[in-house]
Amino acid sequence: MSSLKAIIKSVDMPDVMQQDAVDICAMAIKKYSMEKDIAAFMKKEFDRKYSPSWHCIVGSHFGTDKSYRK
């Protein structure tokens, strides 16, 4: 794959979902360079695969993509 390595420090999700998060993040990093775009891609993939509404925060500058229900 690549030289990137995921370090998971704290998590509250099943192992399969954790691996999906790592894999989706790797795809996003290859496809996008801006943190907000990486977050949006990951959010859309998790919404599609695991049903809405997911929140995703990416990077040291915290690019985000969020959904809210009224």
Helices and strands as residue ranges (DSSP letters): H 15-31, H 35-50, E 56-58, E 63-65
